[in-house]
Every structure is written in C-alpha cells, then in structure tokens.
Amino acid sequence: MMSAQVDKSAEMKRYIHSVIGIAIMIVFQFIAPIGAITPVGMKVVGAFLGMVYLWSMVDTLWPSVLGLLVIGFSGFAGEGPPGMIATMLNAFGNFTVILTLFAMILFGALYHVGCTNYIAHWFLTRKIITGRPYVFIASFYAACFLLAALLSPIISLLVLWPIALSIMEEFHVTKSDKIWPYFFVGMFFVSTIGQPLFPFKGAQLIVVAAFEQMSNTSVPYLPYMLLNLCICVLLMATYILFLKFIIRPDVSKIKDIDADRYATENQLPPINLRQKAYLIMLPIYIILLLMPNFLPANFPLVSSLKILGPMGLTMFIAVLFSILRYEGKPFLEFKEVAYRQFNWGIYFMIAAAVYGANALSDDATGVKAFLLDTLNPLLGGRSEFTFMIIMFTVALIITNFANNAAMAVVLMPVIIAFSEQMGINPMPVAMGVGMMVFVAMLTPAASPHAGMMHGYKSIYSTGDIMRLGFPLCILALAYYCLIGYPLAKFLF
C-alpha cells in the first residue's frame, strides 16, 4: 500500500513538473521582447528554458523532442514547413549527434562483451596492493575512475559496488567502522569526476559541442584530457593522503588484503578473442584521435585522420568490428548492443542541447547582447581571476540541483560574451566550467548516479554524503580555480 502511494505521489510530481516545463515553453511564445532579445529570441529562450527544467525534473528524451518542435515553430530556421524541416535536419544531422550515436554503440560494446569485469579485475589483482590498505584503495579508485571515463559513472558503480561490498564483508568491515563512509563516498566522488575525461563521448560531449558551436572554435582533445586527468589525479591523491595522515581511520581489518588470494577466489573465464580485440582497440582508438594534435599535418596517416575526424574514425571502427567475426557472431553485434546499451535520452538531449545552444548564441535571437547588458553590473569590470571564480562557483552550485550538461550549456553564452568583452580566451573558463558541472553529488537531483547513491541507504547515509561530499566539492573548486585554470591557460 505504501509503495503504491509513493508511486502515485511520484507520478503526480512528474505531471506537475511536466506541466510547468511545457508552460514555460508556451508562455514565452507570447511574452513581448525583453531588452535586446528579439521576438524569435524569446521563443527560442522559452524552448530552451523549458527543456532545461524538464531535463532536470522529469526526463531527457521527450522534452528534447518537444523543445526542437517549439524551436521549429519559432521561425528561427525559417518560416513554415521549411523552417521545421531545417531545424530537424540541422539538429539531428549535426556531426556531434552522429558521433554520439556510434560512440555510444562502440563504448557500450565494452560492457556488453564483458570487458569491464576484466578491467576491474586487473586493478584488484596487482601484487602491489597486498598488505597495503591505502594502495588497495588507490587501485580500487583508479578502476572506478577508468570505468566511469570509458562508460559512465553508473556502470562504474554497478560493476564495483558489489565487489567493494564483498571485500568489506570478507574483512568484517561494517558501517560502524570509520573507514566505511570515507571509502564509499570517495568511491562515488572518483567515479563522478571521471565522467568528463573523454570529450568525444557522453554528456561531456554536449558541453564541448555547445562551446564549439557558440564560439566557432574547436576544442583540442589532448589538452582537454591532460587538464582533466591532472586535476582528477591531484584530487584522488589529496583525498587518499588526507585519509591516511589526517583522518587516520582504522584500516587494520583490510591490512591482510592479498592480491593473489583475490585472484584465486574471484577467477574469471579466460579472456576470449572478442574481448581482447576491444581491449586492444580502445588505446589504439584514443591514440588515433589524439595523433593530429602532436604529429605534423603532412604526415600521411594524420591527413587521413583529419579527413575522418572523430566521427569518421568512430564509424570506421564500428564498421570494422561489424565485419570481423568470432564464433559465428560479429565482434560488434550492432543491433544487440544498441538495444541494450544505447541511451536514447542522451542522444536526443545532445541533438536538442547543441542546436538550442547554437540558436541562443546566434545574433538573430539577441540573447548574447541581453546577457551582456543584464550581467554587466555583476561581471563587468571584474578581473579575469574574479570572473573565473564566479563562473566556477556558480557551476558547482547549480549542478548539484539540476542537469549537469544543461547547466554548462546555459553558462556558455555568458562565458563567451564576457570573455570577448574582457579580451580573454574563453576556452579555459568554458572547459573548467564543463568539468566543474560534473562535481555533482550533494543532492539526488545532481545527476542520475547521485540519485542512485542517495537511494542506496544500505551503503550511504545522507549525513555521510553531506559531511564528506561538501568538503570534496570545495576541494575540487579550489583545485580547478588555483591549479586547473592556470594549467588550462597554458594548455589551450
């Protein structure tokens, strides 16, 4: 009975939020232009704000489609049926959307064929962890980070939560032990900051693509990944060192951890040819993506990679793995992986967010000029450092209450407009914001995986999440401001 009441209450909230989001889209169709925003711009702003609200409170799939329909009706891409057709063609024909489709299939196949278990197993069977509790924690966190970066924080946690609980049970570590909350909250934190490591996949692709569309500038992948990796490694190292030397919880129960024994008790079947192919493909794919960043442009392979681009390269590997077969099946069972691993919500959200962001930044809407006029009292005349701190802080606060990528997209026009006014490169600020919005863990609304974490009451208590999560968020903000931003200015 209680469950049915909870379900009805949740359904009612969804309907209420849905009505509010749709109302935002409708009302803005009739509001008179405000400031520099044009009549078409008001309709586009309404569509985008409605999508952001619905993305955060309801769903990602149907609000994206509805938002594109409203933008199509606005006349932004042209009047009548040609405008609607142009909207859909430009939204779904965007190279970022096509890249998303094939990248989700290719990386989803890693999980589908079972590679994630071998990746996690490898980290937990290194001899260096034997008898070294903090080395074990570092190794476990490295596995969390890598799986979150390759696939998603959700998959990282779903794969590693059972392993972590099994290890804790084996060594009789319980929730009453001081190490418990520090280990599990740290595990979640590492997974969530690992999400934006690769700019060519997942929700972070929305942020990168939106910036590229608005600024007419390409984000170089290698500097982006180096920036993210450096800050994340620093955050992980700081947390573990703080745990060891300042908090100093009792880790005697896990001091007897033995890599060989773990390998013996948790044996996996011999790795097959298909799994080997994916594990070999992965580093090759990343290297090929990055090669144009550090090899001469006239190098034959580089020129071909530039023609292909990330989209073409991803499609090529997907085709190659669909041709190659093992035990009567293709290496990439495209339809099966698409059915089980493809995230339609992310796909439609990327199409709507990238197109919506491009519309917001277009001079025809007047949104950039409006933002400059409105926010000038707060941001105008500020130093570059102060401007950066404000943007990073705002990103951290709002991402803990709303959709991560959507919040970053909302901030992009502000960053670009005021960077132009101040005469600074917007990319370091934009990429910092694009990483800060994934430091989201304090509320269930912060992200889907944050909702999972808050829901696992058998592992996490709300008090532990707030007590440990808040300092971790502040630490991330400090590192991105004091180290990340100067490093980003150097790299970009």
C-alpha positions as CSV (number, residue, x, y, z in Angstrom):
1,M,0.0,0.0,0.0
2,M,2.8,2.4,1.0
3,S,4.6,1.6,-2.3
4,A,1.5,2.4,-4.3
5,Q,1.1,5.7,-2.5
6,V,4.7,6.6,-3.1
7,D,4.4,5.7,-6.8
8,K,1.2,7.8,-7.1
9,S,2.9,10.7,-5.4
10,A,6.0,10.4,-7.7
11,E,3.7,10.3,-10.7
12,M,1.8,13.3,-9.6
13,K,5.1,15.2,-9.2
14,R,6.2,14.2,-12.7
15,Y,2.9,15.5,-14.1
16,I,3.2,18.8,-12.2
17,H,6.8,19.3,-13.3
18,S,5.8,18.4,-16.9
19,V,3.1,21.0,-16.9
20,I,5.5,23.6,-15.5
21,G,8.1,22.9,-18.2
22,I,5.6,22.9,-21.0
23,A,4.0,26.1,-19.6
24,I,7.4,27.8,-19.8
25,M,7.7,26.9,-23.4
26,I,4.2,28.2,-24.2
27,V,4.3,31.4,-22.2
28,F,7.5,32.6,-23.8
29,Q,5.8,32.4,-27.2
30,F,3.6,35.3,-26.2
31,I,5.8,37.4,-24.0
32,A,6.9,40.7,-25.5
33,P,10.7,41.0,-26.3
34,I,12.8,41.9,-23.3
35,G,15.8,44.2,-23.8
36,A,17.9,43.2,-26.7
37,I,16.2,39.8,-27.2
38,T,14.2,39.6,-30.4
39,P,10.7,38.2,-30.8
40,V,12.2,35.0,-32.3
41,G,14.8,35.0,-29.5
42,M,12.0,35.0,-26.8
43,K,10.5,31.9,-28.3
44,V,13.9,30.1,-28.5
45,V,14.7,31.1,-24.9
46,G,11.3,29.7,-23.8
47,A,12.0,26.4,-25.6
48,F,15.5,26.2,-24.1
49,L,14.5,27.1,-20.5
50,G,11.6,24.6,-20.7
51,M,13.9,21.9,-21.9
52,V,16.4,22.7,-19.1
53,Y,13.7,22.5,-16.5
54,L,12.2,19.2,-17.8
55,W,15.7,17.7,-18.2
56,S,16.4,18.4,-14.6
57,M,13.0,17.4,-13.1
58,V,11.4,14.9,-15.5
59,D,13.2,13.2,-18.4
60,T,15.7,13.9,-21.2
61,L,14.1,12.2,-24.2
62,W,10.6,13.7,-24.9
63,P,11.5,17.2,-23.6
64,S,14.3,17.3,-26.2
65,V,11.9,16.4,-29.0
66,L,9.3,18.9,-27.7
67,G,12.0,21.6,-27.4
68,L,13.1,21.1,-31.0
69,L,9.5,21.3,-32.2
70,V,9.0,24.6,-30.4
71,I,12.2,26.0,-31.9
72,G,11.0,24.8,-35.3
73,F,7.7,26.7,-34.8
74,S,9.6,29.8,-33.7
75,G,10.8,30.6,-37.2
76,F,14.4,30.7,-36.1
77,A,15.4,28.4,-39.0
78,G,12.8,29.8,-41.4
79,E,9.1,30.2,-41.6
80,G,6.6,27.4,-42.1
81,P,7.3,23.8,-43.0
82,P,10.8,24.6,-44.5
83,G,11.8,26.1,-41.1
84,M,10.7,23.0,-39.2
85,I,12.5,20.7,-41.6
86,A,15.7,22.8,-41.4
87,T,15.5,22.6,-37.6
88,M,15.3,18.8,-37.5
89,L,17.9,18.4,-40.3
90,N,20.4,20.7,-38.5
91,A,19.7,19.2,-35.1
92,F,20.0,15.5,-36.0
93,G,22.4,16.0,-38.9
94,N,25.0,17.6,-36.7
95,F,28.3,15.7,-36.6
96,T,28.2,15.7,-32.8
97,V,24.9,13.8,-32.8
98,I,26.2,11.2,-35.3
99,L,29.4,10.8,-33.3
100,T,27.3,10.3,-30.2
101,L,25.3,7.5,-31.9
102,F,28.4,5.5,-32.9
103,A,30.4,6.3,-29.8
104,M,27.7,5.0,-27.5
105,I,27.5,1.8,-29.5
106,L,31.2,1.3,-29.6
107,F,31.8,2.0,-25.9
108,G,28.6,0.2,-24.9
109,A,30.1,-2.9,-26.5
110,L,32.9,-2.9,-24.0
111,Y,30.3,-3.5,-21.3
112,H,28.2,-5.8,-23.5
113,V,31.1,-8.2,-24.2
114,G,32.3,-8.2,-20.5
115,C,35.5,-6.2,-20.8
116,T,34.6,-4.1,-17.7
117,N,34.9,-7.1,-15.4
118,Y,38.5,-7.8,-16.7
119,I,39.4,-4.1,-16.3
120,A,38.2,-4.1,-12.7
121,H,39.8,-7.5,-12.0
122,W,43.2,-6.3,-13.4
123,F,43.4,-3.4,-10.9
124,L,42.4,-5.5,-8.0
125,T,45.0,-8.3,-8.7
126,R,48.1,-6.2,-8.7
127,K,50.6,-7.6,-6.2
128,I,51.4,-4.1,-5.0
129,I,48.1,-3.9,-3.1
130,T,49.0,-6.9,-0.9
131,G,49.2,-5.8,2.7
132,R,48.9,-2.1,1.7
133,P,45.4,-0.8,2.5
134,Y,45.9,2.6,1.0
135,V,47.5,1.3,-2.2
136,F,44.5,-1.0,-2.4
137,I,42.1,2.0,-2.0
138,A,44.1,3.9,-4.7
139,S,43.9,0.9,-7.1
140,F,40.2,0.5,-6.5
141,Y,39.6,4.2,-7.1
142,A,41.7,4.0,-10.3
143,A,39.3,1.3,-11.5
144,C,36.3,3.4,-10.6
145,F,37.8,6.4,-12.5
146,L,38.6,4.4,-15.6
147,L,35.3,2.7,-15.9
148,A,33.4,6.0,-15.4
149,A,35.5,7.6,-18.0
150,L,35.2,4.8,-20.6
151,L,31.5,4.1,-20.0
152,S,29.7,6.1,-17.3
153,P,29.6,6.6,-13.5
154,I,26.5,4.4,-13.3
155,I,28.2,1.4,-14.9
156,S,31.4,2.0,-12.8
157,L,29.3,1.9,-9.6
158,L,27.1,-1.0,-10.7
159,V,30.2,-3.1,-11.5
160,L,32.3,-2.1,-8.5
161,W,29.7,-1.7,-5.7
162,P,29.2,-5.5,-5.4
163,I,33.0,-6.1,-5.4
164,A,33.5,-3.4,-2.8
165,L,30.8,-4.8,-0.6
166,S,32.1,-8.3,-1.0
167,I,35.6,-7.2,0.1
168,M,34.2,-5.3,3.1
169,E,32.2,-8.3,4.1
170,E,35.2,-10.6,3.8
171,F,37.3,-8.5,6.1
172,H,34.4,-7.8,8.5
173,V,34.3,-4.1,7.8
174,T,30.8,-2.7,8.7
175,K,29.1,0.7,8.6
176,S,30.1,1.3,12.2
177,D,33.8,1.3,11.1
178,K,35.2,4.8,10.4
179,I,36.8,3.7,7.1
180,W,33.4,2.7,5.6
181,P,31.9,6.1,4.8
182,Y,35.2,7.5,3.7
183,F,35.8,4.6,1.3
184,F,32.4,4.6,-0.3
185,V,31.9,8.4,-0.6
186,G,35.4,8.6,-2.0
187,M,34.5,5.8,-4.5
188,F,31.5,7.8,-5.7
189,F,33.5,11.1,-5.9
190,V,36.2,9.4,-8.1
191,S,33.5,7.9,-10.3
192,T,31.7,11.2,-10.9
193,I,34.9,13.3,-11.6
194,G,36.0,10.6,-14.1
195,Q,32.9,11.1,-16.2
196,P,34.2,14.1,-18.3
197,L,37.7,12.7,-19.1
198,F,37.0,11.9,-22.8
199,P,35.4,14.9,-24.6
200,F,34.2,12.7,-27.5
201,K,31.5,10.8,-25.7
202,G,28.7,11.0,-23.2
203,A,27.2,14.1,-21.5
204,Q,30.5,16.0,-21.7
205,L,30.3,15.9,-25.5
206,I,27.2,18.1,-25.1
207,V,29.3,20.8,-23.3
208,V,32.2,20.6,-25.7
209,A,30.0,20.7,-28.7
210,A,27.9,23.6,-27.4
211,F,31.1,25.6,-26.8
212,E,32.4,24.8,-30.3
213,Q,29.1,25.8,-31.9
214,M,28.8,29.1,-29.9
215,S,32.5,30.2,-30.2
216,N,33.2,28.8,-33.7
217,T,36.4,27.2,-32.1
218,S,37.5,23.6,-32.0
219,V,38.4,22.1,-28.6
220,P,41.7,20.2,-28.9
221,Y,41.2,16.8,-27.3
222,L,44.7,16.2,-26.0
223,P,45.0,19.4,-23.8
224,Y,41.4,18.8,-22.6
225,M,42.2,15.3,-21.5
226,L,45.5,16.3,-19.9
227,L,43.8,19.1,-17.9
228,N,41.1,16.8,-16.7
229,L,43.5,13.9,-15.8
230,C,45.9,16.2,-13.9
231,I,43.2,17.7,-11.7
232,C,41.5,14.4,-11.1
233,V,44.8,12.6,-10.1
234,L,45.5,15.5,-7.7
235,L,42.1,15.3,-6.2
236,M,42.3,11.5,-5.7
237,A,45.8,11.7,-4.3
238,T,44.9,14.5,-1.9
239,Y,41.9,12.6,-0.7
240,I,43.8,9.4,0.0
241,L,46.7,11.3,1.7
242,F,44.3,13.2,3.8
243,L,42.6,10.0,4.8
244,K,45.9,8.4,5.7
245,F,47.6,11.2,7.5
246,I,44.8,13.4,8.9
247,I,41.7,11.3,9.4
248,R,43.7,8.1,10.1
249,P,40.8,5.6,10.3
250,D,41.5,2.1,11.5
251,V,42.4,0.1,8.4
252,S,43.7,-2.9,10.2
253,K,40.8,-5.1,9.1
254,I,41.8,-4.7,5.4
255,K,45.6,-4.8,6.0
256,D,45.6,-8.5,5.2
257,I,44.3,-8.0,1.7
258,D,46.1,-10.3,-0.7
259,A,46.0,-9.8,-4.5
260,D,46.8,-13.5,-5.2
261,R,44.0,-14.7,-2.9
262,Y,41.6,-12.2,-4.5
263,A,42.6,-13.5,-8.0
264,T,42.1,-17.1,-6.8
265,E,38.7,-16.5,-5.2
266,N,37.4,-14.3,-8.0
267,Q,38.6,-16.1,-11.1
268,L,37.2,-15.0,-14.4
269,P,36.9,-17.2,-17.5
270,P,39.8,-17.0,-19.9
271,I,39.6,-13.8,-21.9
272,N,38.3,-14.5,-25.4
273,L,39.3,-13.1,-28.8
274,R,36.4,-10.6,-28.9
275,Q,37.2,-9.2,-25.5
276,K,40.9,-9.0,-26.4
277,A,40.0,-7.1,-29.6
278,Y,38.1,-4.5,-27.7
279,L,40.8,-4.0,-25.1
280,I,43.4,-3.6,-27.8
281,M,41.1,-1.3,-29.9
282,L,40.5,1.1,-27.0
283,P,44.0,2.5,-26.6
284,I,44.5,2.5,-30.4
285,Y,41.3,4.4,-30.9
286,I,42.3,7.1,-28.4
287,I,45.8,7.4,-29.9
288,L,44.4,7.8,-33.4
289,L,42.0,10.5,-32.1
290,L,44.9,12.4,-30.5
291,M,47.5,11.9,-33.3
292,P,46.5,15.1,-35.2
293,N,47.4,17.1,-32.1
294,F,51.1,16.2,-32.0
295,L,52.2,14.9,-35.4
296,P,52.9,17.0,-38.5
297,A,49.9,17.8,-40.7
298,N,51.6,16.4,-43.8
299,F,52.1,13.0,-42.2
300,P,50.0,10.6,-44.4
301,L,48.1,9.0,-41.6
302,V,47.4,12.4,-39.9
303,S,46.0,13.8,-43.1
304,S,43.6,10.8,-43.4
305,L,42.6,11.1,-39.7
306,K,41.9,14.8,-40.2
307,I,39.5,14.0,-43.0
308,L,37.8,11.3,-41.0
309,G,37.7,13.3,-37.8
310,P,36.3,11.7,-34.6
311,M,33.0,10.9,-36.2
312,G,34.5,9.2,-39.2
313,L,37.1,7.3,-37.1
314,T,34.4,6.0,-34.8
315,M,32.2,4.9,-37.7
316,F,35.1,3.2,-39.4
317,I,35.9,1.1,-36.3
318,A,32.3,0.3,-35.8
319,V,32.1,-1.0,-39.4
320,L,35.4,-2.9,-39.0
321,F,34.2,-4.7,-35.8
322,S,30.9,-5.4,-37.5
323,I,32.7,-7.2,-40.3
324,L,35.1,-9.2,-38.1
325,R,33.5,-12.3,-36.6
326,Y,34.2,-14.7,-33.7
327,E,32.3,-17.9,-33.1
328,G,29.8,-17.1,-35.8
329,K,29.0,-13.6,-34.5
330,P,30.4,-10.2,-35.4
331,F,32.8,-8.6,-32.9
332,L,30.2,-5.8,-32.7
333,E,26.7,-7.0,-32.5
334,F,25.4,-3.6,-33.5
335,K,21.6,-4.2,-33.1
336,E,22.1,-6.1,-29.8
337,V,24.4,-3.5,-28.3
338,A,22.1,-0.7,-29.5
339,Y,19.1,-2.4,-27.9
340,R,20.8,-2.9,-24.5
341,Q,23.4,-0.1,-24.2
342,F,22.2,2.8,-26.3
343,N,21.0,5.8,-24.2
344,W,18.2,7.4,-26.2
345,G,17.8,10.2,-23.6
346,I,21.4,11.3,-24.0
347,Y,21.2,11.1,-27.8
348,F,18.1,13.3,-28.1
349,M,19.4,15.6,-25.4
350,I,22.6,16.2,-27.3
351,A,20.7,17.0,-30.5
352,A,18.4,19.5,-28.7
353,A,21.1,21.0,-26.5
354,V,23.7,21.6,-29.2
355,Y,21.1,23.0,-31.6
356,G,19.5,25.1,-28.9
357,A,22.8,26.4,-27.7
358,N,23.7,27.4,-31.3
359,A,20.3,29.2,-31.6
360,L,20.9,31.1,-28.3
361,S,24.2,32.3,-29.4
362,D,23.0,33.5,-32.8
363,D,22.7,37.2,-33.3
364,A,19.2,36.7,-34.6
365,T,18.0,35.9,-31.1
366,G,19.7,38.8,-29.3
367,V,20.4,36.7,-26.3
368,K,24.2,37.4,-26.1
369,A,23.6,41.2,-26.1
370,F,20.9,40.8,-23.5
371,L,23.2,38.8,-21.2
372,L,26.0,41.4,-21.6
373,D,23.6,44.2,-20.6
374,T,22.0,42.3,-17.7
375,L,25.0,40.7,-16.1
376,N,27.4,43.6,-16.7
377,P,26.8,45.1,-13.2
378,L,27.9,41.7,-11.7
379,L,30.6,40.6,-14.0
380,G,31.6,43.7,-15.9
381,G,34.8,45.3,-14.8
382,R,35.9,42.3,-12.8
383,S,39.4,40.9,-13.1
384,E,39.9,37.8,-15.1
385,F,40.6,35.8,-11.9
386,T,37.4,37.0,-10.2
387,F,35.3,36.3,-13.3
388,M,36.7,32.8,-13.4
389,I,36.0,32.1,-9.7
390,I,32.4,33.4,-10.1
391,M,31.8,31.1,-13.1
392,F,33.3,28.0,-11.4
393,T,31.4,28.6,-8.2
394,V,28.1,29.2,-10.0
395,A,28.7,26.0,-12.0
396,L,29.4,23.9,-8.8
397,I,26.3,25.2,-7.0
398,I,23.7,24.9,-9.8
399,T,24.9,21.4,-10.9
400,N,24.0,20.0,-7.5
401,F,20.4,20.9,-8.2
402,A,19.9,20.4,-11.9
403,N,21.1,18.5,-15.0
404,N,24.9,18.8,-15.3
405,A,25.4,19.3,-19.1
406,A,22.4,21.5,-19.4
407,M,23.7,23.8,-16.7
408,A,27.1,24.1,-18.5
409,V,25.3,24.9,-21.8
410,V,23.3,27.6,-20.1
411,L,26.5,29.2,-18.8
412,M,28.4,29.0,-22.2
413,P,26.9,32.2,-23.7
414,V,27.7,34.1,-20.5
415,I,31.3,32.9,-20.6
416,I,31.8,33.7,-24.3
417,A,30.1,37.1,-24.1
418,F,32.1,38.4,-21.1
419,S,35.4,36.8,-22.3
420,E,35.0,38.7,-25.6
421,Q,34.3,41.9,-23.6
422,M,37.4,41.3,-21.4
423,G,39.6,40.3,-24.3
424,I,40.5,36.9,-22.9
425,N,40.4,33.4,-24.3
426,P,37.0,31.8,-23.3
427,M,38.2,28.2,-23.7
428,P,40.0,27.8,-20.3
429,V,37.0,29.2,-18.4
430,A,34.5,27.2,-20.5
431,M,36.4,23.9,-20.2
432,G,36.8,24.5,-16.4
433,V,33.0,25.1,-16.1
434,G,32.5,22.0,-18.3
435,M,34.4,19.9,-15.7
436,M,33.0,21.6,-12.6
437,V,29.4,20.8,-13.5
438,F,30.3,17.1,-13.1
439,V,31.3,17.6,-9.5
440,A,27.7,16.8,-8.5
441,M,26.9,14.6,-5.5
442,L,25.2,16.6,-2.8
443,T,21.6,16.1,-3.8
444,P,19.7,13.3,-5.6
445,A,18.9,15.8,-8.4
446,A,22.6,16.4,-9.1
447,S,22.9,13.5,-11.6
448,P,21.4,10.1,-12.3
449,H,24.2,8.4,-10.4
450,A,23.9,10.8,-7.5
451,G,20.2,9.7,-7.3
452,M,21.5,6.1,-7.2
453,M,23.9,6.9,-4.4
454,H,21.3,8.7,-2.3
455,G,19.0,5.8,-2.8
456,Y,21.5,3.1,-1.6
457,K,20.7,3.6,2.1
458,S,22.4,0.3,2.9
459,I,25.7,1.9,1.7
460,Y,25.5,5.6,2.1
461,S,23.7,7.7,4.7
462,T,22.6,11.2,3.8
463,G,24.6,12.6,6.7
464,D,27.8,10.9,5.4
465,I,27.2,12.2,1.9
466,M,26.8,15.8,3.1
467,R,29.6,15.6,5.7
468,L,32.2,14.2,3.3
469,G,30.8,15.4,0.0
470,F,30.7,19.1,0.8
471,P,34.4,19.4,1.6
472,L,35.2,17.3,-1.5
473,C,33.2,19.7,-3.7
474,I,35.0,22.7,-2.1
475,L,38.4,21.0,-2.6
476,A,37.5,20.4,-6.3
477,L,36.5,24.1,-6.7
478,A,39.8,25.2,-5.1
479,Y,41.9,22.9,-7.3
480,Y,40.1,24.0,-10.5
481,C,40.5,27.7,-9.6
482,L,44.1,27.7,-8.3
483,I,45.6,24.9,-10.5
484,G,43.2,24.0,-13.2
485,Y,42.6,27.4,-14.6
486,P,46.3,28.4,-14.9
487,L,47.0,25.0,-16.4
488,A,44.2,25.4,-18.8
489,K,45.5,28.8,-20.0
490,F,48.9,27.1,-20.6
491,L,47.4,24.0,-22.4
492,F,44.9,25.9,-24.5
